[in-house]
């Protein structure tokens, strides 16, 4: 079919973003997610704060999870944010689903990676359901995952270690591809070399002063991305994380961003 050049229009984001927040245990991923408007949490980790609206036993397996997402996508409700905490637990449920369907004792029983390959189809199903929920109900899905340290074989230089999702790499790729922003939440750390004798030294981590930082752009040390011109690095202060991000994100009826908006000295010189 021929296109009408007179009717072409610029793409404008209308839905809230699909967000992924990942980082080490206890860093505040769920705390940040709960700052988003009117949240409900698929609380597989059972770690949400008292008073949070949660689904637990109702979403104890993969099928009930998809059913619940379907209900949220088709029925009237007040929720503007749906949190999935965490993808690590979802991975276990997906493996259980695959094993139940195939009659296997565990995901590695068939060998040759067959179980993990089948599991990728369920990851695709989950992310399609999340995307449908996002676009039909105009809600913000916030996916939470733990970080792990992975070897990265960079074809342009030597291999090195980096932070990434603590999931199978192909499953992590499916999730990351479908998200509009990937936020890496962590603390800065400095390392001091100490002599231990016999002309040997070891590195001792000194910590970063307790500040927690959100990274929004990829670096060799970690995966991240965003499509909204968020600062590459900003300090997460409990209670104000979402409010800082809100003007940058579509779908939340926020005022326009001031070109000089910033928070902390880390914004323009991300590590």
N, C-alpha and C positions, 0 to 999 in steps of 0.2 A: 504494500500500500504506500502511495506517495505521501510525503510529509508536506504540511502547510507551513512554510517558513514564517508566515505572518502570525501564527498562533503559538510559536515557541515561547517558552517562559523560563525564567531562572528557577533552579531548584532551591527551595526554601525548606529547611527542616521544620516540621510541625509537631512530631511526637517527641516526648522526652527521650533521652538517650538510653541505650542498653549499656550498662556499666559493669565492669569487672574490677573488684578490689581484691588484691592479694598481698600477702606478706607473712611474716613469721607468726607463730602462736602468741596470743596475748598482746598484740601490738595495737589493737583498737579497730579492726576491720568492721566488726559488727556494730561497735559504738558509732563509727562514722556513718554506716548504712542507716542506722535507726534515726539519724538526724534528718533524713529525707522525709518529705511530707506524707503523713497518714500511712505508715508502713504496716504491712503484714508479713510475717516471716515464716518460710518453710524451715522450721527450726530443727533440722536433723542433728545438729551439734548439741542441742538443748543448752545453748549458752546465752540466749537473749536475756536482756535485763528484765527484772521484775516489772510487771505492768505492760510489757510489750504484747501485742496481739500475735499469737503464734499458732501454727499448725504443726502437730507432732505425730501422734498416733494416726491421724487422718491421712498422713502422707508417708507411711512407713515403708513403702516399696515403690518401684518405678511406675507401675500401672496407676496406683492411687495418686501419685504425683502428677501424671499427665491429666488424670480426671480432675484434680483440683485446679490445675492451670486452666483447663477447659471451662470450669465453672466460673472462675474469675474473669475469663474472657467473654462470657456470654450472659452472665447474670448481673443485675444491678448491685452495686456496693459502693462504699465510701473510700476505698483504698486507692491511693495514688502512687504507691511504691510497693513492689513485691520483692522481698529479699529471699535469696536462696542460699542458705548457710549450712553446709558448704558443699562445693563441688567434689571435694574429697569423699564425702559420705555418699553423694550421688553416684560416684564411680563404683563404690561397693554395691549399691543397689542395682546398677546396670549389670555388673558381673553376675549378681544373683539371678537376675532376669534371664540372662543368656544361659546360665547353667541349668536353670529350671526348664527352659524351652528345649535344650539339647540333651538333657539327662546326664549332665556331667557333674562330677564331684567338685571340681574347681575350674577356674577359667583357663588354666594351663593344661588341662587333661588332654585335649586333642593334639597338642604340640604344634610346632611350626607357626605359632602366633595366630592360629585360626580363631581362637576365642576372642582375642583382642580385636581382630578384624571385624568380627560380627558385632562386637560392642560399639564400634564406630557408628553403625546404623542407628543405634539407640541414642547416641549423643546427637546425631543429626535430628532425630525425632524431638528430642528435648529442646534443642535450640530453635527448631521451627515453631514449637509450641510457645516458647518465650517470645519469639518475634511476633507471632499472631496476637498474643496478649498485649504486647507493646503497641501494635498498630491499631487494634480494634478497640481497646479500652483506653488508649492514651495514658497508660501507666508507665512508670519507670521501673524496669527490672534491674535489680542490683545483685549480681552474682559474686559470691565470696569464695575465695580459695586460699589454701596455704601455699607458701613458697617453698621451693627446694633449690638446691644448688646443682646445676646441670653442666655437663661439659658441652661447649659449643665449638664445633669445628668450622672455624672461619676460613673460607677459601682464600682470603686475601692476606692472611697472616697466620701466626701460630694459634693452635687451639688454646682456649682459656675457659675458666668457669664463670657462670653467670647465674643470677636468680631468675627463676621461671616458675610456672605453675607446677605444683607437685602432683601432676597427672601424667599418664602416658602421653608421649609427645604428639602423636597424631590426634588424640582426643583434645589435648590442649590447643592444638591448631584449629580445630573446628570451633571451639569456644571463642578463641581470640579473634578469628575471622569475622564472627557474627556480632562482636561488641563494638560500639562506637568509641568507647574510651576504656583503657586499661590503666588502672591506678595502682602503683606500687607503693605500699605504706611500710616504712621502715625507719630506723634510727641511723644517724650518721655514726661512724666508728672511726677512731684513729688507732694506729698500731705503733707501739714502742718496741724497739729491738733491745733485748737484754742478753747479756753474755751469760752462758751457762757452763763455761769452762771448756778447755781443750780447743780454744779458738772457734767455738760454736756460739751461735746466737739463736734465740727464738723470739717470735713476735708475740706481744701481749696486748690484747684489745683493751683500750682505755674507755670506750664508750663515747657518746656524743653529747653529753650534758643532759640527757633525758628528753630532748626535743624529738618529736615524731614528724617526719616529713613525707609528703605525698609527691611522688614523681609521676609526671604525665607524658614524658617523652622518652623514647628508648635510648639507652646508652649501652656500651659493651657489657656493663656489669648487670644489667637487668632489662626485662621486657616491659614496655609501656607504650601507650599511644593516646592521642586524643584528636578529635576533629573540630575542636571549639576554641582554639587559641588560649587554652588554659596556660598559666605560667608553668614552665618546665618543672619547677620545684616550689612547693609552698609548705609552710608549717601547719600541721594539723593541731589546732587548739580545740579541745573538747567543747562541744556546744556551738562552735562557729564554723565547722568544716563545710557543711552544706551551704550556709549563708555566704561563705566566701566564693564557692563555686557557682552558686545559683545564677548570677548575672551572665555567666558564660554559656549556660546550658539552655537549649531550646525546650519549650513545652511547659515551663514553670511560671509564665507570665511575669518575668523579672524585668526590672528597669534596664535600660541600655548600659553597656559597660563603658566606664570612663577609661580613656586610653592610658591614663597613668595609674590605673588600679593595680595595687600590688600588696603583698603581705610578707614582710620579712626580707632580709637580705639575700635569701636563697633563691628568690624568684628568677633572677636573670643569670645566675651562674650555677646551674644545676650540676651536681657531681656526675 
